[in-house]
Amino acid sequence: MRAKAWMNEQILRLKNKFSKMINCIRSGDQLKVDEMMHSSDSLATRDYSASGFSSRTGEVEPKVDNANIEEAESSLRESGYLNYEEARALLGRLEYQKGNIEAALHVFEGIDIVAVISRIKASISTRYEQNRRQSQSDVVPTMSMHAISLLLEAIFLKAKSLQGLGRFVEAAKSCKLLLDTVESALPEGLPENFANDCKLQGTLTKAVELLPELWKSAGSPEESILSYRRALIYQWNLEMETRAKIEKEFAIFLLYSGCDASPPNLRLQMESSFVPRNNMEEAILLLMDLLGKYIHGLVVWDPSITEHLSFALSIVGEFGALANEVEQLPPGTIGRKEKYWTLALCYYGEGKSLVALNLLKNFLNNKDNVGCLLELLLASKLCGENLVCLDEGVTYILRVLSELDGRCIQMVSIANCLHGVLLSAISKSIASDSQKSLKQSEALKALQTAEQLMKQRDPFIVYHLCLEYAEQRKLDIALYYAKQLVILEAGSSVKSYILLARILSSQKRFGDAETVINAALEQTGKWEQGELLRTKAKLQIAQGQLKSSIETYTHLLAIIRVRTKSSGVGKMLSKDVSVRTSDRSLEIETWNDLANMYTSLSQWRDAEICLSKLQAINPYSASKWYSTGLLYESKGLPRDALQAYNKGLGIDPNHVPSMISTARLLQQLGGRQSFPVVRSLLTDALRLDRANPSAWYNLGLLYKADVGASVLEAAECFEAATLLEESAPVEPFR
């Protein structure tokens, strides 16, 4: 009772002081600073000290806060008095502004929150109903808007004080209580011009921004995500820049927090509207909305938006969507160089290598563009994938090496690697053995230089060096680098395992190769096992385990079928399209392998079933007609087989197996008159695949049968065929 009487006395003194303040302001006089500060300290600091705490000492007293005076004046004008809670709210604010966080918190904790909240809800609801109906109601609001603003600000400052003291969970609950109060009073959102004559709108805006940060600090990512969604879904009358800031922070949190958010449950969701299924989709929607706001001139440009959007869309494989967004940016938003670079990467990721290469060519052809090392490297890499542009790719790489002049060792290493890849590709199209050997030597030297310059081993460089050694049949050193590559990548790359298995198979270590594939299968997800299973089946065939290989092929086809069905549900992303294309190609190869195996076993009916499956998938497949020709040959129908091979060459003139089989049958059926055509087909086949032992063997037979040919030429062809057959992998290295 004595404490309450003392508090009432302090409130009375406070009213008198504020009355004197108001009179002084109106008359132009000035109240003594010391008198005012003594009054404000008397309630907050004394009460705080009496409870066993101490306020900060030894600080200079701050100047009179006119905002506090105006707030008190507004409340006194509207209600005629300043009640206990309002006095505490005002004094708590004064302590907070002075930096006495603990003292301010103690003052705020003296407010009866439960009673205040119920009155605030009732007052806000009543005022809103009056404004909406545009008529006077008999129900008079119990609190003025300035009092509501003062008390809600006290709850907000209490949350800030708790945050400053590291009590994040309590701070978040306090901040959430503030927002819950307003939202429950106005479930349809804040009306326009809501509380424009007081600080309430600013307090709500700060609370909306603060709550997700508090939950983050409290270690509750799920609550933080819910707070972000609440900030964006409910009508808080946020300014556009504030809303954009929240959207960006939310998107960043979704992308990098590592927390799997549950899909949003939208109350106002329209029928058939898109609801994001995971963090990535929700972040992309937010970032694209931000980009749209900028395009329409609603917010200022933030370069980080495209950076985060690039990351998100590249993760889900939507490179085309990213390219579309970049192309829609107004001129001058990003530099020309950055725009060309980003678009080239997007189209390359989308599988449109030629479009990407043409973009880079257009940019690099301008001599004013200097310092374009990354663009030159990408252009040379794309040229290496296009046989028509190999020489142009070498030109780009030499420009890179010239501009670098040894300055950035890492980039010099990558440039040498790409140089080696280009030279290796060029060597395959050279007819002269001496020139071919020279180019291969240059390619290997460039790759070795790249490997020597690496500060840390780069899997890309090691892979291509290993591949070049394998193709040049330097199998021991190729095996060494293949093992190093698997270790370097910690078994994360299917491609490395397959290369290691192929090198082992070229050494006729089929059992070891199958062991490697089995180890890879154990570490690989079901959907990524396709190429591994096909390689395993071929290794089993090489070991004569035909029944096991059929079971492996059956397992592979089952995986392809299930994944094809799953990717066909709902909207297909470009990543899904890429996966489906890869699965389609793998399925065709699998049916081909099965058809050829059944043909070799003279199980013609099974072979025909496999060919019918191929016909349904892709009737215009050269490999399908090649397998059909093998079946006809097995049945003793060489002319039908020859017709099938010709159909395959009509679809793909560079299909090497069809070229070799056509040459072989023509030599059997056509006699000496067909020798020129046979020779042409076999030399073309060797031009495309120099390491094909079957082509060398059939060319040796041709020279042996041709009276005008040298016996030495035939012997050289047979020798080459023997050497290549002894070191031939179950599948081509590349």
VOGU-3710 file (C-alpha; in Angstrom, 3 decimals, decimal comma):
1> mrakawmneq> 0,000/0,000/0,000  2,841/2,360/0,857  4,467/1,632/-2,536  1,194/2,335/-4,361  0,686/5,577/-2,474  4,230/6,578/-3,328  3,617/5,736/-6,997  0,409/7,804/-7,061  2,356/10,686/-5,575  4,982/10,362/-8,308
11> ilrlknkfsk> 2,306/10,279/-11,021  0,725/13,435/-9,590  4,107/15,154/-9,564  4,668/14,008/-13,142  1,369/15,527/-14,249  2,319/18,815/-12,637  5,703/18,765/-14,315  4,226/18,085/-17,730  1,664/20,870/-17,169  4,520/23,202/-16,367
21> mincirsgdq> 6,335/21,986/-19,519  3,312/22,714/-21,664  2,869/26,187/-20,146  6,534/26,940/-20,641  6,401/25,829/-24,273  3,313/27,990/-24,923  4,765/31,051/-23,181  8,202/30,684/-24,752  9,925/30,082/-21,417  12,215/27,157/-20,794
31> lkvdemmhss> 11,965/24,690/-17,954  15,179/24,027/-16,091  16,815/20,935/-17,389  17,954/19,787/-13,969  14,422/19,983/-12,581  12,992/17,927/-15,452  15,665/15,262/-15,290  15,289/14,932/-11,541  11,597/14,339/-12,065  12,137/11,645/-14,703
41> dslatrdysa> 14,769/9,897/-12,603  12,656/9,901/-9,492  10,187/7,261/-10,688  12,366/5,119/-12,907  15,738/5,162/-11,212  14,598/5,134/-7,618  12,172/2,308/-8,195  14,839/0,441/-10,134  17,442/0,879/-7,410  15,041/-0,172/-4,693
51> sgfssrtgev> 14,601/-3,553/-6,383  18,271/-4,432/-6,010  19,637/-3,069/-9,329  21,670/0,001/-10,147  21,469/2,357/-13,109  24,454/3,644/-15,032  26,279/6,506/-13,350  28,793/9,096/-14,332  27,065/10,048/-17,613  26,185/13,491/-18,869
61> epkvdnanie> 22,469/14,200/-18,601  20,837/14,348/-22,038  18,901/17,328/-23,274  15,136/17,615/-23,061  13,474/15,272/-25,581  10,801/17,381/-27,278  9,212/14,238/-28,718  8,504/12,937/-25,222  6,991/16,268/-24,215  4,768/16,324/-27,310
71> eaesslresg> 3,687/12,723/-26,687  2,732/13,508/-23,113  0,955/16,683/-24,209  -1,066/14,770/-26,820  -2,129/12,123/-24,303  -3,059/14,732/-21,724  -5,078/16,699/-24,275  -7,013/13,667/-25,496  -7,692/11,905/-22,206  -7,237/14,643/-19,654
81> ylnyeearal> -4,843/12,573/-17,568  -1,752/10,375/-17,824  -2,437/7,000/-16,188  -0,016/4,651/-14,433  0,828/2,519/-17,511  1,315/5,522/-19,764  3,604/7,153/-17,220  5,702/4,000/-17,024  5,760/3,740/-20,820  6,983/7,317/-21,105
91> lgrleyqkgn> 9,592/7,008/-18,379  10,769/3,694/-19,764  11,307/5,363/-23,105  13,344/8,111/-21,413  15,556/5,519/-19,712  15,983/3,610/-22,998  16,967/6,788/-24,831  19,522/7,536/-22,111  21,006/4,076/-22,621  19,861/2,672/-19,285
101> ieaalhvfeg> 18,569/-0,561/-20,826  18,223/-2,507/-17,589  16,468/0,405/-15,867  14,152/0,829/-18,863  13,320/-2,871/-18,832  12,474/-2,746/-15,130  10,110/0,172/-15,733  8,434/-1,603/-18,703  7,966/-4,765/-16,650  5,867/-2,767/-14,198
111> idivavisri> 3,175/-2,287/-16,867  0,176/-4,625/-16,585  0,484/-6,007/-20,139  -2,589/-8,260/-20,002  -4,914/-5,442/-18,986  -3,343/-2,985/-21,401  -3,544/-5,369/-24,375  -7,272/-6,015/-23,935  -7,972/-2,264/-23,767  -5,805/-1,604/-26,815
121> kasistryeq> -7,615/-4,252/-28,859  -11,001/-2,873/-27,917  -9,998/0,712/-28,652  -8,473/-0,049/-32,065  -11,451/-2,194/-33,115  -13,942/0,490/-32,020  -12,119/3,271/-33,861  -11,843/1,186/-37,013  -15,562/0,331/-36,967  -16,426/4,015/-36,565
131> nrrqsqsdvv> -14,222/5,050/-39,479  -15,497/2,254/-41,720  -19,156/3,040/-41,105  -18,458/6,797/-41,284  -20,888/7,375/-38,448  -20,623/8,144/-34,783  -21,110/5,197/-32,511  -22,444/5,250/-28,984  -19,388/3,247/-27,958  -16,550/5,589/-27,021
141> ptmsmhaisl> -12,986/4,230/-27,386  -11,435/3,646/-23,975  -7,988/4,887/-25,070  -6,694/7,655/-27,301  -4,521/6,806/-30,294  -1,594/8,567/-28,664  -1,987/6,421/-25,570  -2,201/3,290/-27,739  0,903/4,390/-29,618  2,764/5,081/-26,381
151> lleaiflkak> 1,954/1,703/-24,849  2,671/-0,321/-28,007  5,953/1,512/-28,321  6,684/0,512/-24,718  6,179/-3,158/-25,679  8,483/-2,667/-28,659  11,174/-0,952/-26,562  10,866/-3,731/-24,013  11,678/-6,177/-26,817  14,641/-4,016/-27,849
161> slqglgrfve> 15,866/-3,904/-24,255  15,623/-7,686/-23,938  17,492/-7,992/-27,229  20,259/-5,766/-25,898  20,560/-7,987/-22,843  20,769/-11,149/-24,984  17,368/-12,498/-23,910  16,251/-13,164/-27,470  13,370/-15,587/-26,868  11,693/-13,171/-24,425
171> aaksckllld> 12,352/-10,298/-26,818  10,747/-12,213/-29,697  7,686/-13,080/-27,593  7,274/-9,433/-26,583  7,581/-8,248/-30,184  5,166/-10,961/-31,357  2,651/-9,882/-28,707  2,671/-6,370/-30,152  1,932/-7,625/-33,678  -0,628/-10,166/-32,445
181> tvesalpegl> -2,503/-7,368/-30,681  -2,849/-5,221/-33,782  -3,572/-8,151/-36,081  -6,324/-9,553/-33,852  -7,897/-6,090/-33,549  -7,752/-5,556/-37,332  -7,831/-9,038/-38,921  -8,333/-7,620/-42,423  -5,205/-5,484/-42,217  -4,437/-1,898/-41,333
191> penfandckl> -6,704/0,645/-43,040  -5,231/3,446/-45,095  -4,012/6,490/-43,163  -3,949/4,376/-40,028  -2,589/6,370/-37,053  -0,912/8,970/-39,262  -1,104/11,534/-36,486  1,083/9,522/-34,091  4,123/7,216/-34,053  2,151/3,962/-34,173
201> qgtltkavel> 2,797/3,193/-37,853  6,530/3,638/-37,386  6,514/1,395/-34,319  4,647/-1,338/-36,188  7,042/-1,133/-39,121  10,057/-1,485/-36,810  8,424/-4,416/-35,011  7,675/-6,196/-38,294  11,327/-5,880/-39,305  12,655/-6,827/-35,856
211> lpelwksags> 10,682/-10,007/-35,140  12,393/-12,310/-37,746  15,809/-11,113/-36,584  14,953/-11,909/-32,970  13,872/-15,438/-33,842  17,106/-15,904/-35,803  19,144/-14,820/-32,784  17,048/-17,131/-30,601  17,943/-20,084/-32,843  14,398/-20,651/-34,123
221> peesilsyrr> 14,587/-20,598/-37,944  11,049/-21,976/-38,341  9,606/-19,101/-36,305  11,742/-16,658/-38,244  10,307/-17,952/-41,526  6,753/-17,653/-40,185  7,512/-14,073/-39,096  8,818/-13,161/-42,551  5,709/-14,604/-44,196  3,497/-12,756/-41,735
231> aliyqwnlem> 5,276/-9,496/-42,539  4,624/-9,938/-46,262  1,104/-11,416/-46,196  -0,621/-9,172/-43,639  -1,457/-5,583/-44,620  0,957/-3,591/-42,443  0,984/-0,497/-44,709  4,710/-0,889/-45,220  6,560/1,471/-47,516  7,776/-0,119/-50,753
241> etrakiekef> 11,458/0,109/-49,812  10,775/-1,484/-46,425  8,812/-4,314/-47,997  11,585/-4,845/-50,567  14,149/-4,995/-47,766  12,123/-7,665/-45,934  11,658/-9,682/-49,148  15,390/-9,630/-49,831  16,326/-10,636/-46,278  13,750/-13,433/-46,350
251> aifllysgcd> 15,038/-14,735/-49,688  18,632/-14,728/-48,413  17,565/-16,598/-45,274  15,721/-19,215/-47,321  18,708/-19,722/-49,621  21,528/-19,966/-47,111  20,092/-20,770/-43,666  20,099/-24,540/-44,182  16,594/-24,799/-42,727  13,936/-26,707/-44,680
261> asppnlrlqm> 10,794/-24,597/-44,498  7,367/-26,161/-44,793  5,259/-24,821/-47,686  3,274/-21,683/-46,799  -0,377/-22,110/-45,838  -1,937/-19,074/-47,480  -5,347/-18,062/-46,238  -5,953/-15,863/-49,242  -4,638/-18,363/-51,761  -6,541/-18,230/-55,016
271> essfvprnnm> -7,654/-21,446/-56,618  -5,032/-22,947/-58,969  -2,419/-20,414/-57,815  1,168/-21,586/-57,484  2,388/-22,388/-53,957  6,174/-22,837/-53,537  7,080/-26,357/-52,474  10,447/-25,630/-50,867  12,903/-22,950/-49,805  14,402/-22,551/-53,254
281> eeailllmdl> 11,104/-21,948/-55,040  9,947/-19,458/-52,403  13,248/-17,566/-52,562  13,074/-17,424/-56,362  9,541/-16,006/-56,224  10,657/-13,307/-53,779  13,728/-12,345/-55,819  11,786/-12,246/-59,080  9,189/-10,035/-57,388  11,992/-7,700/-56,310
291> lgkyihglvv> 13,364/-7,659/-59,843  9,895/-6,828/-61,167  9,600/-3,950/-58,693  12,860/-2,509/-59,968  11,877/-2,915/-63,612  8,674/-0,952/-62,905  10,603/1,756/-61,070  9,188/1,033/-57,616  12,513/0,453/-55,816  16,133/1,442/-56,314
301> wdpsitehls> 18,498/-1,018/-57,975  20,310/-3,550/-55,800  22,967/-5,564/-57,697  22,902/-8,344/-55,113  19,384/-9,305/-56,240  20,658/-10,715/-59,541  23,529/-12,438/-57,740  21,184/-14,283/-55,367  18,705/-14,995/-58,166  21,505/-16,363/-60,346
311> falsivgefg> 22,530/-18,714/-57,569  18,965/-19,905/-56,904  17,994/-20,465/-60,546  21,282/-22,204/-61,333  20,744/-24,599/-58,418  17,355/-25,674/-59,802  18,631/-25,662/-63,388  16,390/-22,812/-64,582  19,059/-21,046/-66,626  16,568/-20,033/-69,300
321> alaneveqlp> 14,432/-18,198/-66,755  17,496/-16,348/-65,489  18,452/-15,348/-69,040  14,925/-14,033/-69,585  15,108/-11,917/-66,419  18,518/-10,497/-67,369  17,303/-9,614/-70,867  14,340/-7,709/-69,403  16,523/-5,432/-67,287  16,391/-1,795/-68,448
331> pgtigrkeky> 19,465/-0,579/-70,365  22,242/0,634/-68,114  21,205/-1,480/-65,127  24,212/-3,739/-65,505  27,279/-3,292/-67,675  27,438/-4,676/-71,200  30,276/-7,003/-70,274  28,422/-8,427/-67,276  25,249/-8,844/-69,317  26,967/-10,792/-72,117
341> wtlalcyyge> 28,854/-12,919/-69,590  25,721/-13,783/-67,600  23,668/-14,566/-70,707  26,434/-16,769/-72,127  26,588/-18,757/-68,893  22,792/-19,082/-68,847  22,530/-20,391/-72,406  25,462/-22,728/-71,842  23,775/-24,105/-68,736  20,559/-24,467/-70,729
351> gkslvalnll> 22,410/-26,641/-73,245  22,421/-23,974/-75,986  26,174/-23,908/-76,455  26,049/-22,427/-79,943  23,904/-19,485/-78,781  26,307/-18,875/-75,901  29,308/-19,052/-78,230  27,765/-16,600/-80,709  27,071/-14,131/-77,880  30,686/-14,305/-76,749
361> knflnnkdnv> 31,966/-13,965/-80,322  29,903/-10,812/-80,818  31,304/-9,369/-77,612  34,940/-10,403/-78,172  35,018/-9,193/-81,768  34,797/-5,637/-80,444  38,418/-4,552/-79,964  37,372/-1,950/-77,387  36,513/-4,735/-74,948  39,679/-5,418/-72,976
371> gcllelllas> 40,389/-7,496/-69,886  37,917/-10,192/-70,944  39,824/-13,198/-69,643  36,820/-15,102/-68,313  34,897/-14,503/-71,522  37,850/-15,763/-73,581  38,181/-18,878/-71,428  34,501/-19,720/-71,742  34,559/-19,078/-75,491  37,522/-21,435/-75,902
381> klcgenlvcl> 35,783/-24,102/-73,823  32,683/-23,826/-76,021  34,839/-24,006/-79,147  36,296/-27,257/-77,827  32,793/-28,743/-77,884  32,210/-27,675/-81,493  34,435/-29,351/-84,096  33,942/-26,455/-86,513  35,438/-23,867/-84,136  38,502/-25,678/-82,767
391> degvtyilrv> 41,070/-23,389/-84,413  39,155/-20,323/-83,240  39,223/-21,739/-79,700  43,015/-22,049/-79,877  43,173/-18,381/-80,912  41,148/-17,361/-77,861  43,365/-19,403/-75,535  46,555/-17,910/-76,952  45,056/-14,439/-76,311  44,442/-15,429/-72,680
401> lseldgrciq> 47,979/-16,728/-72,201  49,386/-13,606/-73,846  47,374/-11,218/-71,651  48,101/-13,130/-68,458  51,848/-13,381/-69,108  52,208/-15,642/-66,056  50,509/-13,221/-63,624  47,682/-15,435/-62,325  49,035/-18,964/-62,047  45,626/-20,510/-61,423
411> mvsianclhg> 44,146/-18,975/-64,567  47,261/-19,855/-66,580  46,799/-23,454/-65,433  43,163/-23,516/-66,608  44,128/-21,900/-69,919  46,782/-24,543/-70,563  44,283/-27,269/-69,766  41,756/-25,887/-72,270  44,581/-25,503/-74,784  45,404/-29,199/-74,358
421> vllsaisksi> 41,741/-30,189/-74,774  41,505/-28,183/-78,013  44,727/-29,619/-79,439  43,563/-33,147/-78,582  40,285/-32,567/-80,413  42,144/-31,156/-83,438  44,450/-34,201/-83,564  41,492/-36,524/-84,096  40,643/-34,917/-87,432  44,206/-35,067/-88,840
431> asdsqkslkq> 44,762/-37,810/-91,434  48,564/-37,763/-91,404  49,977/-40,011/-88,679  53,024/-37,793/-88,163  50,938/-34,612/-87,827  48,468/-36,411/-85,627  51,261/-37,623/-83,331  52,693/-34,099/-83,150  49,357/-32,591/-82,117  48,820/-35,300/-79,512
441> sealkalqta> 52,258/-34,568/-78,105  51,450/-30,832/-77,922  48,110/-31,563/-76,256  49,730/-33,798/-73,642  52,438/-31,218/-72,973  49,850/-28,459/-72,439  47,887/-30,653/-70,019  51,059/-31,593/-68,143  51,925/-27,891/-67,834  48,450/-27,216/-66,467
451> eqlmkqrdpf> 48,905/-29,968/-63,884  52,317/-28,683/-62,828  51,037/-25,112/-62,339  48,188/-26,138/-60,040  48,574/-24,811/-56,501  45,896/-27,264/-55,468  44,822/-30,175/-57,620  41,918/-29,251/-59,856  39,614/-32,205/-60,741  38,881/-30,676/-64,160
461> ivyhlcleya> 42,576/-30,639/-65,091  43,333/-34,068/-63,618  40,355/-35,584/-65,459  41,430/-34,308/-68,882  45,072/-35,244/-68,295  43,999/-38,762/-67,312  41,711/-38,965/-70,351  44,497/-37,926/-72,722  46,892/-40,514/-71,287  44,196/-43,187/-71,669
471> eqrkldialy> 43,406/-42,285/-75,278  47,109/-42,383/-76,140  47,159/-45,855/-74,528  49,565/-44,848/-71,758  47,442/-46,898/-69,427  49,653/-47,210/-66,346  50,001/-43,479/-65,806  46,357/-42,992/-66,831  45,371/-45,464/-64,100  47,451/-43,530/-61,551
481> yakqlvilea> 45,673/-40,256/-62,343  42,263/-41,951/-62,418  42,800/-43,229/-58,872  44,022/-39,788/-57,785  40,923/-38,238/-59,323  38,547/-40,492/-57,373  40,405/-39,658/-54,147  40,453/-35,948/-54,988  36,693/-35,860/-55,523  36,045/-38,110/-52,520
491> gssvksyill> 33,992/-40,437/-54,687  31,440/-37,740/-55,497  31,683/-37,953/-59,307  30,150/-40,796/-61,315  32,224/-39,737/-64,310  35,502/-40,386/-62,456  34,438/-43,877/-61,375  33,430/-44,760/-64,927  36,755/-43,525/-66,327  38,658/-45,593/-63,760
501> arilssqkrf> 36,593/-48,691/-64,639  37,161/-48,183/-68,377  40,928/-47,894/-67,888  40,926/-51,101/-65,846  38,860/-52,816/-68,539  41,383/-51,728/-71,182  43,981/-53,628/-69,122  41,571/-56,605/-69,186  41,069/-56,355/-65,415  37,318/-56,757/-65,734
511> gdaetvinaa> 36,818/-58,037/-62,190  38,601/-55,038/-60,681  36,619/-52,711/-62,934  33,336/-54,267/-61,767  34,443/-53,872/-58,139  34,992/-50,148/-58,778  31,528/-49,828/-60,317  29,944/-51,671/-57,370  31,669/-49,283/-54,953  30,336/-46,346/-56,963
521> leqtgkweqg> 26,815/-47,787/-56,914  26,912/-47,982/-53,115  27,774/-44,268/-52,878  25,411/-43,031/-55,580  21,714/-42,260/-55,395  19,311/-44,441/-57,309  18,528/-41,823/-59,963  22,222/-41,283/-60,818  23,085/-44,959/-61,307  22,179/-45,210/-64,998
531> ellrtkaklq> 25,620/-44,939/-66,614  27,167/-47,019/-63,839  24,710/-49,883/-64,425  25,281/-49,811/-68,193  29,052/-50,001/-67,673  28,583/-52,842/-65,191  26,463/-54,785/-67,722  29,155/-54,407/-70,385  31,807/-55,615/-67,948  29,668/-58,653/-67,192
541> iaqgqlkssi> 29,318/-59,373/-70,920  33,115/-59,128/-71,283  33,436/-61,739/-68,523  30,844/-64,008/-70,183  28,251/-63,414/-67,437  25,380/-62,918/-69,868  22,592/-63,793/-67,451  23,908/-61,296/-64,896  24,210/-58,615/-67,570  20,552/-59,117/-68,565
551> etythllaii> 19,523/-58,636/-64,924  21,615/-55,467/-64,733  20,066/-54,076/-67,930  16,584/-54,912/-66,595  17,344/-53,016/-63,371  18,577/-50,049/-65,417  15,431/-49,962/-67,562  13,247/-50,089/-64,433  15,032/-47,044/-62,967  14,651/-45,126/-66,239
561> rvrtkssgvg> 10,940/-45,970/-66,419  10,232/-44,850/-62,847  12,187/-41,619/-63,216  10,484/-40,837/-66,528  7,080/-41,179/-64,866  8,069/-39,074/-61,862  9,496/-36,275/-64,009  6,298/-36,243/-66,056  4,160/-35,222/-63,066  3,355/-31,509/-62,910
571> kmlskdvsvr> 5,218/-28,711/-64,624  8,584/-29,737/-66,058  11,520/-27,507/-65,318  14,383/-27,196/-67,788  16,445/-29,379/-65,465  13,750/-32,061/-65,759  13,844/-31,723/-69,544  17,623/-32,253/-69,509  17,252/-35,326/-67,292  14,524/-36,732/-69,531
581> tsdrsleiet> 16,698/-36,236/-72,623  19,587/-38,029/-70,921  17,280/-40,873/-69,842  15,899/-41,188/-73,354  19,415/-41,506/-74,798  20,389/-44,033/-72,115  17,255/-46,084/-72,752  17,996/-46,230/-76,492  21,564/-47,387/-75,825  20,333/-50,014/-73,360
591> wndlanmyts> 17,805/-51,530/-75,785  20,541/-51,502/-78,450  22,921/-53,371/-76,166  20,251/-55,931/-75,313  19,295/-56,422/-78,971  22,932/-56,950/-79,955  23,515/-59,401/-77,096  20,425/-61,462/-77,969  21,521/-61,427/-81,618  24,941/-62,800/-80,687
601> lsqwrdaeic> 23,156/-65,604/-78,799  20,876/-66,242/-81,808  17,838/-65,427/-79,654  16,204/-63,625/-82,530  12,743/-63,286/-81,025  14,119/-61,472/-77,967  16,257/-59,303/-80,226  13,195/-58,354/-82,282  11,306/-57,355/-79,138  14,172/-55,062/-78,145
611> lsklqainpy> 14,189/-53,534/-81,641  10,446/-52,934/-81,474  11,009/-51,010/-78,223  13,635/-48,942/-80,010  11,239/-48,289/-82,875  8,641/-46,965/-80,425  11,132/-44,677/-78,696  12,936/-43,309/-81,739  12,287/-44,682/-85,231  14,976/-42,390/-86,683
621> saskwystgl> 17,926/-43,858/-84,805  21,080/-44,896/-86,692  22,024/-47,293/-83,888  18,605/-48,949/-84,175  19,151/-49,667/-87,878  22,682/-50,900/-87,112  21,277/-53,422/-84,600  18,656/-54,429/-87,171  21,442/-55,078/-89,685  23,295/-57,284/-87,207
631> lyeskglprd> 20,096/-59,284/-86,678  19,667/-59,778/-90,434  23,285/-60,922/-90,725  22,754/-63,399/-87,896  19,735/-64,789/-89,804  21,831/-65,137/-92,964  20,239/-62,204/-94,840  23,249/-60,081/-95,876  21,402/-57,964/-98,448  18,694/-57,035/-95,946
641> alqaynkglg> 21,449/-56,266/-93,489  23,195/-54,023/-96,020  19,940/-52,176/-96,640  19,522/-51,624/-92,882  23,073/-50,278/-92,570  22,432/-47,895/-95,454  19,300/-46,592/-93,729  21,376/-45,942/-90,633  23,943/-44,007/-92,662  21,124/-42,050/-94,241
651> idpnhvpsmi> 20,127/-40,866/-90,782  23,685/-40,315/-89,505  26,411/-40,332/-92,194  29,087/-40,411/-89,467  27,834/-43,514/-87,656  31,112/-45,461/-87,502  29,729/-48,992/-86,741  27,365/-48,753/-89,750  30,210/-47,578/-91,990  32,434/-50,530/-90,985
661> starllqqlg> 29,635/-53,108/-91,362  28,620/-51,670/-94,749  32,237/-51,871/-95,968  32,544/-55,448/-94,742  29,358/-56,601/-96,514  30,202/-54,730/-99,704  33,575/-56,462/-99,800  31,837/-59,839/-99,380  29,028/-59,200/-101,891  30,541/-56,818/-104,414
671> grqsfpvvrs> 33,934/-58,302/-105,097  36,788/-56,255/-106,512  34,476/-53,676/-108,076  33,476/-52,497/-104,594  37,055/-52,054/-103,297  37,203/-48,244/-103,855  33,931/-47,739/-101,980  35,048/-50,074/-99,198  38,367/-48,257/-98,863  36,580/-44,891/-98,728
681> lltdalrldr> 34,183/-46,073/-96,017  36,957/-47,534/-93,871  39,256/-44,522/-94,149  36,333/-42,253/-93,251  35,597/-44,458/-90,258  39,223/-44,222/-89,133  39,175/-40,471/-89,603  36,265/-40,312/-87,148  37,537/-42,988/-84,759  41,260/-43,599/-85,143
691> anpsawynlg> 41,342/-46,157/-82,312  38,683/-48,485/-83,735  40,274/-51,969/-84,021  37,470/-53,295/-86,242  38,099/-50,586/-88,846  41,836/-51,375/-88,922  41,155/-55,101/-89,179  38,737/-54,734/-92,110  41,132/-52,336/-93,838  43,829/-55,008/-93,468
701> llykadvgas> 41,498/-57,567/-95,071  40,888/-55,157/-97,930  44,632/-54,646/-98,529  45,180/-58,386/-98,319  42,491/-59,062/-100,947  43,591/-56,225/-103,235  46,293/-57,403/-105,620  47,548/-53,871/-106,169  48,014/-53,187/-102,430  51,184/-53,778/-100,469
711> vleaaecfea> 51,401/-56,742/-98,128  53,227/-54,470/-95,674  50,210/-52,150/-95,542  47,964/-55,078/-94,675  50,382/-56,227/-91,997  50,516/-52,751/-90,465  46,727/-52,619/-90,361  46,513/-56,028/-88,667  49,191/-55,002/-86,181  47,342/-51,795/-85,333
721> atlleesapv> 44,083/-53,747/-84,944  45,765/-56,240/-82,600  47,364/-53,573/-80,426  44,150/-51,580/-80,191  42,062/-54,673/-79,458  44,396/-55,643/-76,615  43,954/-52,233/-74,983  40,332/-51,559/-75,984  38,004/-50,622/-73,090  34,463/-51,999/-72,853
731> epfr> 33,318/-48,471/-73,754  35,207/-45,604/-75,384  37,188/-43,525/-72,887  35,615/-40,264/-73,971
//
